[in-house]
Amino acid sequence: MSTTTRITMTIPNNLLSDLDFISRSLGLSRSGLICEILSGNVSSIREIIELSIPPDSLDSDSPQLRKPEKIRSYIDSILTAVDQHKSNLVFVRDDLLGSDRGGQNEH
């Protein structure tokens, strides 16, 4: 059984309007929609951050950013790192599969 926690968020009115429209159109709760949107990305972003930021710099007492342009810039840099990570994995996969397609196997 999964546990949940209630949180409070502050979001722009236009974003709330979009979320409400989508959730009504799809017959989902607002919370369910937000969870679905976040679930596909948050774990990958966390993994990239854990790999790229020294643990001692992950201070829970750091001030929280509230400026949308700074948040967007930070998220864009994280997503770029995620894309590079995916590209590297695709390259390795293709390299490994390519060696299997070459006819003779060295093993």
N, CA, C and O atoms as a GROMACS GRO file, in nm:
protein
  428
    1MET      N    1   0.083  -0.118   0.000
    1MET     CA    2   0.000   0.000   0.000
    1MET      C    3   0.088   0.125   0.000
    1MET      O    4   0.182   0.136   0.079
    2SER      N    5   0.058   0.216  -0.086
    2SER     CA    6   0.136   0.338  -0.099
    2SER      C    7   0.086   0.443   0.000
    2SER      O    8  -0.034   0.456   0.024
    3THR      N    9   0.179   0.516   0.056
    3THR     CA   10   0.140   0.624   0.145
    3THR      C   11   0.150   0.756   0.069
    3THR      O   12   0.230   0.769  -0.023
    4THR      N   13   0.070   0.849   0.109
    4THR     CA   14   0.072   0.981   0.046
    4THR      C   15   0.083   1.087   0.153
    4THR      O   16   0.053   1.064   0.270
    5THR      N   17   0.127   1.206   0.112
    5THR     CA   18   0.139   1.320   0.200
    5THR      C   19   0.074   1.440   0.133
    5THR      O   20   0.094   1.464   0.014
    6ARG      N   21  -0.003   1.513   0.207
    6ARG     CA   22  -0.066   1.634   0.154
    6ARG      C   23   0.035   1.748   0.159
    6ARG      O   24   0.102   1.768   0.261
    7ILE      N   25   0.046   1.823   0.050
    7ILE     CA   26   0.134   1.939   0.045
    7ILE      C   27   0.054   2.060  -0.005
    7ILE      O   28  -0.056   2.045  -0.059
    8THR      N   29   0.110   2.176   0.014
    8THR     CA   30   0.051   2.298  -0.038
    8THR      C   31   0.147   2.357  -0.140
    8THR      O   32   0.267   2.363  -0.116
    9MET      N   33   0.094   2.399  -0.253
    9MET     CA   34   0.177   2.458  -0.359
    9MET      C   35   0.123   2.595  -0.395
    9MET      O   36   0.004   2.621  -0.384
   10THR      N   37   0.212   2.681  -0.438
   10THR     CA   38   0.175   2.811  -0.492
   10THR      C   39   0.212   2.809  -0.639
   10THR      O   40   0.328   2.793  -0.675
   11ILE      N   41   0.112   2.827  -0.725
   11ILE     CA   42   0.135   2.825  -0.870
   11ILE      C   43   0.061   2.941  -0.934
   11ILE      O   44  -0.037   2.992  -0.878
   12PRO      N   45   0.108   2.984  -1.052
   12PRO     CA   46   0.039   3.093  -1.122
   12PRO      C   47  -0.104   3.052  -1.162
   12PRO      O   48  -0.130   2.935  -1.186
   13ASN      N   49  -0.194   3.149  -1.167
   13ASN     CA   50  -0.334   3.124  -1.202
   13ASN      C   51  -0.350   3.055  -1.337
   13ASN      O   52  -0.435   2.968  -1.352
   14ASN      N   53  -0.267   3.094  -1.436
   14ASN     CA   54  -0.282   3.033  -1.568
   14ASN      C   55  -0.242   2.885  -1.566
   14ASN      O   56  -0.300   2.805  -1.639
   15LEU      N   57  -0.146   2.848  -1.483
   15LEU     CA   58  -0.108   2.708  -1.470
   15LEU      C   59  -0.219   2.629  -1.402
   15LEU      O   60  -0.250   2.517  -1.443
   16LEU      N   61  -0.281   2.686  -1.300
   16LEU     CA   62  -0.393   2.622  -1.234
   16LEU      C   63  -0.508   2.601  -1.331
   16LEU      O   64  -0.571   2.495  -1.333
   17SER      N   65  -0.535   2.702  -1.411
   17SER     CA   66  -0.641   2.691  -1.511
   17SER      C   67  -0.613   2.577  -1.609
   17SER      O   68  -0.703   2.499  -1.642
   18ASP      N   69  -0.488   2.568  -1.655
   18ASP     CA   70  -0.451   2.459  -1.746
   18ASP      C   71  -0.464   2.323  -1.679
   18ASP      O   72  -0.517   2.228  -1.739
   19LEU      N   73  -0.417   2.312  -1.555
   19LEU     CA   74  -0.428   2.185  -1.482
   19LEU      C   75  -0.574   2.145  -1.463
   19LEU      O   76  -0.610   2.029  -1.482
   20ASP      N   77  -0.658   2.241  -1.426
   20ASP     CA   78  -0.800   2.212  -1.407
   20ASP      C   79  -0.865   2.167  -1.537
   20ASP      O   80  -0.944   2.073  -1.538
   21PHE      N   81  -0.834   2.234  -1.647
   21PHE     CA   82  -0.890   2.197  -1.776
   21PHE      C   83  -0.851   2.053  -1.814
   21PHE      O   84  -0.935   1.973  -1.854
   22ILE      N   85  -0.722   2.023  -1.799
   22ILE     CA   86  -0.673   1.889  -1.835
   22ILE      C   87  -0.734   1.784  -1.744
   22ILE      O   88  -0.779   1.680  -1.792
   23SER      N   89  -0.736   1.810  -1.614
   23SER     CA   90  -0.789   1.709  -1.521
   23SER      C   91  -0.938   1.684  -1.545
   23SER      O   92  -0.982   1.570  -1.542
   24ARG      N   93  -1.016   1.790  -1.569
   24ARG     CA   94  -1.159   1.772  -1.600
   24ARG      C   95  -1.177   1.696  -1.731
   24ARG      O   96  -1.259   1.605  -1.740
   25SER      N   97  -1.099   1.733  -1.832
   25SER     CA   98  -1.111   1.669  -1.963
   25SER      C   99  -1.078   1.521  -1.959
   25SER      O  100  -1.140   1.441  -2.030
   26LEU      N  101  -0.981   1.484  -1.876
   26LEU     CA  102  -0.938   1.344  -1.868
   26LEU      C  103  -1.007   1.267  -1.755
   26LEU      O  104  -0.986   1.147  -1.741
   27GLY      N  105  -1.089   1.336  -1.676
   27GLY     CA  106  -1.158   1.271  -1.565
   27GLY      C  107  -1.064   1.230  -1.453
   27GLY      O  108  -1.086   1.128  -1.387
   28LEU      N  109  -0.960   1.309  -1.432
   28LEU     CA  110  -0.862   1.282  -1.327
   28LEU      C  111  -0.872   1.388  -1.219
   28LEU      O  112  -0.917   1.500  -1.244
   29SER      N  113  -0.830   1.352  -1.099
   29SER     CA  114  -0.818   1.455  -0.996
   29SER      C  115  -0.696   1.540  -1.028
   29SER      O  116  -0.606   1.497  -1.100
   30ARG      N  117  -0.694   1.660  -0.977
   30ARG     CA  118  -0.578   1.747  -0.996
   30ARG      C  119  -0.453   1.682  -0.939
   30ARG      O  120  -0.347   1.684  -1.001
   31SER      N  121  -0.466   1.622  -0.819
   31SER     CA  122  -0.351   1.555  -0.756
   31SER      C  123  -0.303   1.438  -0.841
   31SER      O  124  -0.183   1.419  -0.859
   32GLY      N  125  -0.397   1.360  -0.893
   32GLY     CA  126  -0.360   1.246  -0.978
   32GLY      C  127  -0.287   1.290  -1.103
   32GLY      O  128  -0.190   1.227  -1.144
   33LEU      N  129  -0.334   1.399  -1.164
   33LEU     CA  130  -0.269   1.452  -1.284
   33LEU      C  131  -0.127   1.498  -1.254
   33LEU      O  132  -0.034   1.465  -1.326
   34ILE      N  133  -0.112   1.575  -1.146
   34ILE     CA  134   0.021   1.625  -1.110
   34ILE      C  135   0.115   1.509  -1.079
   34ILE      O  136   0.231   1.509  -1.122
   35CYS      N  137   0.066   1.409  -1.006
   35CYS     CA  138   0.150   1.291  -0.975
   35CYS      C  139   0.193   1.220  -1.103
   35CYS      O  140   0.308   1.179  -1.116
   36GLU      N  141   0.101   1.206  -1.197
   36GLU     CA  142   0.134   1.138  -1.322
   36GLU      C  143   0.237   1.216  -1.402
   36GLU      O  144   0.331   1.158  -1.457
   37ILE      N  145   0.221   1.347  -1.409
   37ILE     CA  146   0.317   1.431  -1.482
   37ILE      C  147   0.456   1.423  -1.417
   37ILE      O  148   0.556   1.409  -1.487
   38LEU      N  149   0.461   1.432  -1.286
   38LEU     CA  150   0.590   1.433  -1.216
   38LEU      C  151   0.656   1.296  -1.212
   38LEU      O  152   0.778   1.286  -1.216
   39SER      N  153   0.577   1.190  -1.203
   39SER     CA  154   0.634   1.057  -1.182
   39SER      C  155   0.728   1.013  -1.294
   39SER      O  156   0.821   0.936  -1.269
   40GLY      N  157   0.705   1.060  -1.413
   40GLY     CA  158   0.791   1.020  -1.524
   40GLY      C  159   0.926   1.090  -1.528
   40GLY      O  160   1.016   1.045  -1.598
   41ASN      N  161   0.941   1.198  -1.454
   41ASN     CA  162   1.062   1.278  -1.465
   41ASN      C  163   1.141   1.296  -1.336
   41ASN      O  164   1.264   1.305  -1.340
   42VAL      N  165   1.074   1.300  -1.225
   42VAL     CA  166   1.140   1.338  -1.100
   42VAL      C  167   1.251   1.240  -1.061
   42VAL      O  168   1.358   1.283  -1.018
   43SER      N  169   1.227   1.110  -1.075
   43SER     CA  170   1.330   1.014  -1.033
   43SER      C  171   1.456   1.027  -1.120
   43SER      O  172   1.567   1.012  -1.069
   44SER      N  173   1.439   1.054  -1.250
   44SER     CA  174   1.556   1.073  -1.337
   44SER      C  175   1.632   1.199  -1.300
   44SER      O  176   1.756   1.199  -1.298
   45ILE      N  177   1.560   1.305  -1.270
   45ILE     CA  178   1.624   1.430  -1.231
   45ILE      C  179   1.698   1.412  -1.098
   45ILE      O  180   1.810   1.460  -1.083
   46ARG      N  181   1.636   1.342  -1.004
   46ARG     CA  182   1.703   1.317  -0.876
   46ARG      C  183   1.832   1.238  -0.897
   46ARG      O  184   1.935   1.269  -0.837
   47GLU      N  185   1.826   1.136  -0.982
   47GLU     CA  186   1.944   1.053  -1.008
   47GLU      C  187   2.058   1.136  -1.067
   47GLU      O  188   2.173   1.120  -1.026
   48ILE      N  189   2.027   1.225  -1.161
   48ILE     CA  190   2.129   1.311  -1.222
   48ILE      C  191   2.187   1.404  -1.116
   48ILE      O  192   2.309   1.424  -1.112
   49ILE      N  193   2.102   1.461  -1.032
   49ILE     CA  194   2.151   1.552  -0.928
   49ILE      C  195   2.242   1.477  -0.831
   49ILE      O  196   2.348   1.528  -0.793
   50GLU      N  197   2.201   1.358  -0.790
   50GLU     CA  198   2.282   1.280  -0.697
   50GLU      C  199   2.418   1.246  -0.757
   50GLU      O  200   2.518   1.237  -0.684
   51LEU      N  201   2.424   1.226  -0.888
   51LEU     CA  202   2.549   1.193  -0.953
   51LEU      C  203   2.637   1.314  -0.978
   51LEU      O  204   2.760   1.302  -0.987
   52SER      N  205   2.575   1.432  -0.991
   52SER     CA  206   2.652   1.548  -1.034
   52SER      C  207   2.678   1.652  -0.926
   52SER      O  208   2.760   1.741  -0.946
   53ILE      N  209   2.612   1.643  -0.813
   53ILE     CA  210   2.631   1.742  -0.707
   53ILE      C  211   2.692   1.672  -0.586
   53ILE      O  212   2.640   1.570  -0.540
   54PRO      N  213   2.802   1.725  -0.533
   54PRO     CA  214   2.862   1.664  -0.413
   54PRO      C  215   2.762   1.659  -0.298
   54PRO      O  216   2.690   1.756  -0.274
   55PRO      N  217   2.756   1.545  -0.225
   55PRO     CA  218   2.659   1.530  -0.117
   55PRO      C  219   2.664   1.640  -0.012
   55PRO      O  220   2.560   1.678   0.042
   56ASP      N  221   2.782   1.694   0.018
   56ASP     CA  222   2.791   1.798   0.122
   56ASP      C  223   2.730   1.930   0.077
   56ASP      O  224   2.706   2.018   0.159
   57SER      N  225   2.706   1.946  -0.055
   57SER     CA  226   2.644   2.070  -0.102
   57SER      C  227   2.492   2.061  -0.105
   57SER      O  228   2.424   2.160  -0.129
   58LEU      N  229   2.438   1.941  -0.081
   58LEU     CA  230   2.293   1.924  -0.077
   58LEU      C  231   2.244   1.956   0.064
   58LEU      O  232   2.211   1.866   0.142
   59ASP      N  233   2.240   2.085   0.095
   59ASP     CA  234   2.208   2.133   0.229
   59ASP      C  235   2.059   2.164   0.238
   59ASP      O  236   2.008   2.244   0.159
   60SER      N  237   1.991   2.103   0.332
   60SER     CA  238   1.848   2.125   0.347
   60SER      C  239   1.816   2.266   0.398
   60SER      O  240   1.701   2.309   0.391
   61ASP      N  241   1.915   2.338   0.449
   61ASP     CA  242   1.894   2.473   0.498
   61ASP      C  243   1.910   2.579   0.389
   61ASP      O  244   1.900   2.699   0.416
   62SER      N  245   1.936   2.534   0.265
   62SER     CA  246   1.952   2.628   0.155
   62SER      C  247   1.820   2.701   0.130
   62SER      O  248   1.713   2.642   0.147
   63PRO      N  249   1.828   2.828   0.091
   63PRO     CA  250   1.703   2.900   0.061
   63PRO      C  251   1.635   2.840  -0.061
   63PRO      O  252   1.702   2.796  -0.155
   64GLN      N  253   1.504   2.838  -0.059
   64GLN     CA  254   1.429   2.784  -0.172
   64GLN      C  255   1.412   2.893  -0.277
   64GLN      O  256   1.377   3.007  -0.246
   65LEU      N  257   1.438   2.856  -0.402
   65LEU     CA  258   1.421   2.950  -0.511
   65LEU      C  259   1.274   2.971  -0.542
   65LEU      O  260   1.196   2.875  -0.543
   66ARG      N  261   1.236   3.093  -0.565
   66ARG     CA  262   1.097   3.121  -0.603
   66ARG      C  263   1.089   3.202  -0.732
   66ARG      O  264   0.979   3.231  -0.779
   67LYS      N  265   1.203   3.238  -0.788
   67LYS     CA  266   1.201   3.316  -0.912
   67LYS      C  267   1.188   3.219  -1.028
   67LYS      O  268   1.277   3.137  -1.051
   68PRO      N  269   1.078   3.226  -1.103
   68PRO     CA  270   1.053   3.131  -1.211
   68PRO      C  271   1.167   3.120  -1.312
   68PRO      O  272   1.197   3.011  -1.360
   69GLU      N  273   1.232   3.232  -1.345
   69GLU     CA  274   1.339   3.227  -1.446
   69GLU      C  275   1.460   3.150  -1.393
   69GLU      O  276   1.526   3.079  -1.470
   70LYS      N  277   1.489   3.162  -1.265
   70LYS     CA  278   1.602   3.086  -1.207
   70LYS      C  279   1.568   2.938  -1.199
   70LYS      O  280   1.652   2.853  -1.228
   71ILE      N  281   1.445   2.908  -1.159
   71ILE     CA  282   1.401   2.768  -1.152
   71ILE      C  283   1.406   2.706  -1.291
   71ILE      O  284   1.455   2.594  -1.307
   72ARG      N  285   1.354   2.776  -1.390
   72ARG     CA  286   1.352   2.725  -1.528
   72ARG      C  287   1.493   2.701  -1.578
   72ARG      O  288   1.520   2.600  -1.642
   73SER      N  289   1.584   2.794  -1.551
   73SER     CA  290   1.723   2.779  -1.593
   73SER      C  291   1.787   2.656  -1.529
   73SER      O  292   1.857   2.580  -1.596
   74TYR      N  293   1.762   2.637  -1.401
   74TYR     CA  294   1.818   2.524  -1.329
   74TYR      C  295   1.762   2.393  -1.384
   74TYR      O  296   1.836   2.297  -1.407
   75ILE      N  297   1.630   2.388  -1.403
   75ILE     CA  298   1.567   2.267  -1.457
   75ILE      C  299   1.616   2.240  -1.598
   75ILE      O  300   1.640   2.124  -1.633
   76ASP      N  301   1.630   2.343  -1.680
   76ASP     CA  302   1.682   2.323  -1.817
   76ASP      C  303   1.821   2.262  -1.815
   76ASP      O  304   1.851   2.175  -1.897
   77SER      N  305   1.907   2.307  -1.723
   77SER     CA  306   2.042   2.250  -1.717
   77SER      C  307   2.037   2.105  -1.671
   77SER      O  308   2.116   2.023  -1.718
   78ILE      N  309   1.946   2.072  -1.581
   78ILE     CA  310   1.931   1.933  -1.537
   78ILE      C  311   1.879   1.846  -1.652
   78ILE      O  312   1.929   1.736  -1.674
   79LEU      N  313   1.779   1.895  -1.725
   79LEU     CA  314   1.725   1.818  -1.836
   79LEU      C  315   1.828   1.799  -1.947
   79LEU      O  316   1.828   1.695  -2.014
   80THR      N  317   1.914   1.897  -1.968
   80THR     CA  318   2.024   1.881  -2.064
   80THR      C  319   2.116   1.768  -2.020
   80THR      O  320   2.158   1.687  -2.102
   81ALA      N  321   2.147   1.763  -1.891
   81ALA     CA  322   2.231   1.655  -1.839
   81ALA      C  323   2.161   1.520  -1.855
   81ALA      O  324   2.227   1.421  -1.888
   82VAL      N  325   2.031   1.515  -1.833
   82VAL     CA  326   1.955   1.391  -1.851
   82VAL      C  327   1.961   1.347  -1.997
   82VAL      O  328   1.983   1.230  -2.025
   83ASP      N  329   1.942   1.440  -2.090
   83ASP     CA  330   1.948   1.407  -2.232
   83ASP      C  331   2.086   1.356  -2.271
   83ASP      O  332   2.097   1.261  -2.349
   84GLN      N  333   2.191   1.418  -2.219
   84GLN     CA  334   2.327   1.371  -2.248
   84GLN      C  335   2.348   1.231  -2.193
   84GLN      O  336   2.412   1.147  -2.257
   85HIS      N  337   2.296   1.206  -2.074
   85HIS     CA  338   2.307   1.073  -2.012
   85HIS      C  339   2.236   0.970  -2.099
   85HIS      O  340   2.290   0.862  -2.123
   86LYS      N  341   2.116   1.003  -2.148
   86LYS     CA  342   2.041   0.912  -2.235
   86LYS      C  343   2.117   0.888  -2.364
   86LYS      O  344   2.123   0.774  -2.412
   87SER      N  345   2.176   0.993  -2.421
   87SER     CA  346   2.252   0.979  -2.546
   87SER      C  347   2.370   0.885  -2.526
   87SER      O  348   2.399   0.801  -2.612
   88ASN      N  349   2.438   0.899  -2.413
   88ASN     CA  350   2.551   0.810  -2.384
   88ASN      C  351   2.504   0.666  -2.373
   88ASN      O  352   2.571   0.575  -2.422
   89LEU      N  353   2.389   0.644  -2.308
   89LEU     CA  354   2.337   0.508  -2.295
   89LEU      C  355   2.299   0.449  -2.431
   89LEU      O  356   2.323   0.332  -2.457
   90VAL      N  357   2.239   0.532  -2.517
   90VAL     CA  358   2.203   0.486  -2.651
   90VAL      C  359   2.328   0.450  -2.730
   90VAL      O  360   2.330   0.349  -2.800
   91PHE      N  361   2.434   0.532  -2.718
   91PHE     CA  362   2.558   0.505  -2.788
   91PHE      C  363   2.617   0.372  -2.742
   91PHE      O  364   2.659   0.290  -2.824
   92VAL      N  365   2.620   0.349  -2.611
   92VAL     CA  366   2.673   0.224  -2.557
   92VAL      C  367   2.588   0.107  -2.603
   92VAL      O  368   2.641   0.004  -2.644
   93ARG      N  369   2.456   0.122  -2.597
   93ARG     CA  370   2.365   0.015  -2.641
   93ARG      C  371   2.388  -0.018  -2.787
   93ARG      O  372   2.400  -0.135  -2.824
   94ASP      N  373   2.394   0.085  -2.871
   94ASP     CA  374   2.414   0.064  -3.014
   94ASP      C  375   2.549  -0.001  -3.042
   94ASP      O  376   2.562  -0.086  -3.130
   95ASP      N  377   2.650   0.041  -2.966
   95ASP     CA  378   2.782  -0.017  -2.982
   95ASP      C  379   2.780  -0.166  -2.946
   95ASP      O  380   2.837  -0.248  -3.017
   96LEU      N  381   2.712  -0.199  -2.837
   96LEU     CA  382   2.703  -0.339  -2.795
   96LEU      C  383   2.621  -0.421  -2.894
   96LEU      O  384   2.659  -0.533  -2.928
   97LEU      N  385   2.510  -0.366  -2.938
   97LEU     CA  386   2.427  -0.439  -3.036
   97LEU      C  387   2.498  -0.450  -3.170
   97LEU      O  388   2.483  -0.550  -3.240
   98GLY      N  389   2.574  -0.347  -3.206
   98GLY     CA  390   2.648  -0.350  -3.332
   98GLY      C  391   2.752  -0.460  -3.333
   98GLY      O  392   2.776  -0.521  -3.437
   99SER      N  393   2.814  -0.487  -3.218
   99SER     CA  394   2.915  -0.593  -3.213
   99SER      C  395   2.849  -0.729  -3.229
   99SER      O  396   2.912  -0.822  -3.279
  100ASP      N  397   2.723  -0.743  -3.187
  100ASP     CA  398   2.652  -0.869  -3.205
  100ASP      C  399   2.609  -0.889  -3.350
  100ASP      O  400   2.598  -1.002  -3.395
  101ARG      N  401   2.585  -0.781  -3.421
  101ARG     CA  402   2.540  -0.790  -3.560
  101ARG      C  403   2.654  -0.812  -3.658
  101ARG      O  404   2.629  -0.842  -3.775
  102GLY      N  405   2.775  -0.798  -3.612
  102GLY     CA  406   2.890  -0.805  -3.701
  102GLY      C  407   2.921  -0.944  -3.756
  102GLY      O  408   3.014  -0.959  -3.834
  103GLY      N  409   2.847  -1.042  -3.717
  103GLY     CA  410   2.872  -1.175  -3.769
  103GLY      C  411   2.948  -1.259  -3.668
  103GLY      O  412   2.890  -1.346  -3.603
  104GLN      N  413   3.077  -1.235  -3.654
  104GLN     CA  414   3.156  -1.313  -3.560
  104GLN      C  415   3.155  -1.246  -3.425
  104GLN      O  416   3.160  -1.124  -3.413
  105ASN      N  417   3.149  -1.329  -3.324
  105ASN     CA  418   3.151  -1.278  -3.188
  105ASN      C  419   3.286  -1.313  -3.129
  105ASN      O  420   3.332  -1.427  -3.140
  106GLU      N  421   3.350  -1.217  -3.067
  106GLU     CA  422   3.485  -1.240  -3.014
  106GLU      C  423   3.485  -1.326  -2.890
  106GLU      O  424   3.591  -1.373  -2.848
  107HIS      N  425   3.368  -1.349  -2.830
  107HIS     CA  426   3.362  -1.425  -2.704
  107HIS      C  427   3.344  -1.570  -2.726
  107HIS      O  428   3.337  -1.647  -2.630
   0.00000   0.00000   0.00000
